Amino acid sequence: MKRHQLFLLFVLLTFTKPSLSKTVDIDVLVEDGYFPIIINAQKKQGFAPEFIKILNGAQQEFNFVLNSLPVKRLALSVEKNNFDVLFLMALQWIPLSAQENIEKTEFYTITKNELYTLKENTNEQAYFDDITSLTKVGVLGYSYQFAGFNTDAEFLSEAHQVSLTIDEFNVVKMLLLKRAEVGVLNNIAYQYFKNQNTFNMDLLYKSNVPDAVYKTHFLVNSKSNKITSNKMDEILSLPTAQIQLQKLLDKYGVSSNYTSP
C-alpha cells in the first residue's frame, strides 16, 4: 500500500472511531410531585434515579440524564417538545396538543390514585360513595377522575373543594392535620410512607375503589430523533438489566407488565 494511502487510512480511522463509539445523551424528565419516593433530586435518590442507573449500566450507547421538574414546568417542556423521554407517565397526563408527537414503550407500570380519609371520620366504604361535599387535597397539576381530569386550580377549588399542594408528602400531612377530609394519594407513595414509617399510615382509611388506575410508560418524543420507543424496550429487555430492574420494582412495590428471566 502506498504511503499516501496509509496516511488517509490512518486519518479515517482516527476521526471515525470516536464518532462511532460516542455516547448519546438522553434527556429524561420526571415529575417531582412524587417526592421523595420517585425522585429526591437533591440527594439523587429514589425509584427514578435507581432505574436510570440500571439502564446506564446495562449499555454504553446512551447516557440517560434524569431531570426533575414540577408538574407545570414539565407540561410546558412537553408542549415545547423540549425533552427526549418522559419517565413512566400515562399518556392521559400529557397535554393533548403534544400527544401526537409521543411514542410509548410496550413496557409499563401500573399506578393507582387512591382515596383516603382518617379512620376517625369513618370505618365504612359508603363514606366514599359521594365525595362532592367533602373537602379534598391533591397535588398541583395532577388530574383526578372525580373532577373530570380538569387540572385548573380555580375549578378544582370552587367546584370540588380541592386544596392543592406540591407533593404527596404534603397530602398526607394535610389529612393528619385535619385540613381536608379526603386525600388523593398514589398507591406507591402510600406504600413507601408506610414502609419508611414516615407517617403513621394506619390512621388512614382507604376506599376500595380507586379514583383512577393508569398504565405509565416511558414516553418518547418522536421529534427528538435521538431514541425510539422500540429502542427503549430493547434496553429494558437486556439480560444485564432485567434481574436488577425486577429487584427494583419489587423493592418499591411497583406492579408492571415486566417479566424477568
N, C-alpha and C positions, 0 to 999 in steps of 0.2 A: 504494500500500500504506500502511495506517495506521501511525502511529508505534509503537504498542504491538506490532504485528505485526513490524515491522522489528527491534524490540528482542528479541522472542522468537527470531526467526531468527538474530540475532547471538549470543545466548546458546547456542542449539542448536549452531551451527557451532563456537563457541569450545570447548564441552565434548565434542563428539563427535569432532572431527577428531583430537585426540591419541590418543583411545582406539582409533580405527581404525588408527592407524599405530604403536601401541605394540608393541615387540618382546617376544616371549615367551621367557623364559629356559628352556633345556632342560638339565637336569642329566644329564650323560653320565659314567657310571662306567667306569673302565678298570682292569684288573689291573696291578699294578706288578711282578709276577714276571718280566715280560719286560725289565726294566731292563737296559741303557739303550736297547734297540732301539725298543721301542714307546713308552715314556714315561720321560723323565728329568724327574721332577716339579720338582726344584729349578731346573733350567735351562730348563724348559718346552720341551724339545727331544724329537725322536723322531717316529716314524711317526704316532702318535695326535695329538699337538698340531698337526702339519703338516696332517693330514687334516681336523681340526676347523677350522683356519684357512681352508682352502679352502671348506668348507661355509658358514662365516660370511661369507666374501667374495662368495659366489655369490648370496646373497639377503639380505633385510632383515626377513623375517617372524619368524625365530627367531634367538636368540643361544645357540649351543651352548657350554656351560660344562663343561670337562673336569675331572674329579676322579679322582685316582689313589688306589686303596685296595689294601692287602694282600688276598690271596685270601680269607682267613677273614672279614675285615670286609666285603668286598664281598658274600660269600654272605649275611651277616647282613642287610645293607641290602636285598638281593633278597628275602629271606624276609619282611621287614617292609614290602615294597613302597615303600621309601624311595629311589626313583630314577625317572627318566623313560626313559632309554635306556642300554643296555649297549653298550660299544664292541667290535664284532666278536668275539663269543663264540659257541661252539657251544651249542646248546640242551641237549646232554647234560651240560654243566658246571653247569647251573642246578639247585638243589635241586628235587626232584620236587614238593614242596608248592607251589612258586611257578610251575611251568611253565604252569599253566592260565591265568595272567594275562599270558603273554608272547605278543607278536606278533613275527614275524621278517620282515626285509626280503627281497625277491627277490634283492637284491644280496648276494653272499657272497665271502669269500676262502677259500683252501684252505691249511690248515696241517697239518704232519706232526710227530708226536712220533717222533724217530728215536733209535736205539740206537747208542752209540759206546763204543769201548774204545781203549786205547793200542795203537799198531801193534806195540809190543814184546811185547804179550800174544799177538797172533795176526795172521796175514795170510790167514785162511780164514774163509769165511762160516759154516762148521759151528760155529764158536765160539758163535754166537748161537742155535743150534737149541734149546738148553735152558739158560736163564739162571737157573734156580731156585736153584742152589747158589752163584751168583756174587753178590758184594756190589755193590749198586747205589746210585746217588744220583739224586734228583729234586727237584722244587720243592714246598715245603709247600703243601698244599691242592689240588694238581693230581691228576688221576685218570689211571691208567695201565691199559691193557688187560691187560697181563701179571698185574696184581693184581686183575682183575675190576672195575676202576674204583672200588675202595674207597679212600677218601681218609683213612681213620683212620690216624694216625701210628703208633700202637702195633701195629696189624695189619700195616702195611707193614714195620715194623722186624722183628717177630717171625716173620711168615710168609714174607716175601720179601726180607729182608736189605736193606731200602731205608733209606738215610740221607736226611733231608730238609733242604734249605737254602732260603734266602729268595728266590733268583732263579737264572736260568740262567747268569749270570756265575760264580756260585759252583759250579755243576755242573761247568763246565769246569775250574775251579781244583782241585776235588777229584779229578778224573780225572788231571790233570797231576801232582798231588802224590801220586798212587797211594793215595788214601784210599778208592777204590772201583774195582771192575773194569769196571763198565758204567755209563754215564750216559745219562739220557734228556734229549734236547736238541731244542728246536723248530728246524725247518729254517730259519726266518727268522733266529733267533738265531745259528745256525751261520754262515750266510752273512754276517751283519753282523760277527761277530767276525773272520771271515776277511778281509773287505774292509777292515776298520779296523786289521788287524794287532794286534788286542787280545791275542790269543794266537797261538802257532804251531799253527794248526789242522791242519797237515799231519802232526802227531804222532798224530792220531786216525784210527781205522779204523771205518768205518760199516757197519752191517748194511744189506743191500739191501732188507730187509723192515721197514718202519716199525712201531713199536708200535701206532700208530693214525693215521688220516687224518680230519680234521674239515673241515666247512664252517662257517665262522664268519660270522655275520650281525650286523647291528645288531638287538639285541633290545629291543623297545619294551614298556614297562609299560602295558597296556591300561587300568589303573585310574588312571593319572596324568591322563588327559583333556587333555593338552597337545598331543600329536602322535601320529600313527598311523604304522604301518609303510609304508602306501601313500604318505603324505606324505614320509617319509624317502626312499623310492625316487624320488619326483618330484624332490626336491632333488638326489639323486645323479645324476640324468639331465639336469640343467640344462646347456645348452651352455656356460655360464660356468664350470661346474665340471669338465666331462668331460675336457678336454685336460689340465688341471692334475692331476686325480686319476690319470689314466693315467701321467703322468710320475712321480708319487709312487709308484705301485705298482711301476713299473719300477726306480726308484731303490733301493727296499728289497727288490727281488726277490720281490714278493708276487704269487702267482697268484690269479686271480679269474675270475668269470663276466662281468666288466666289459668292455664294448665301447665305445670312443670313436669319434667320427666320423672 
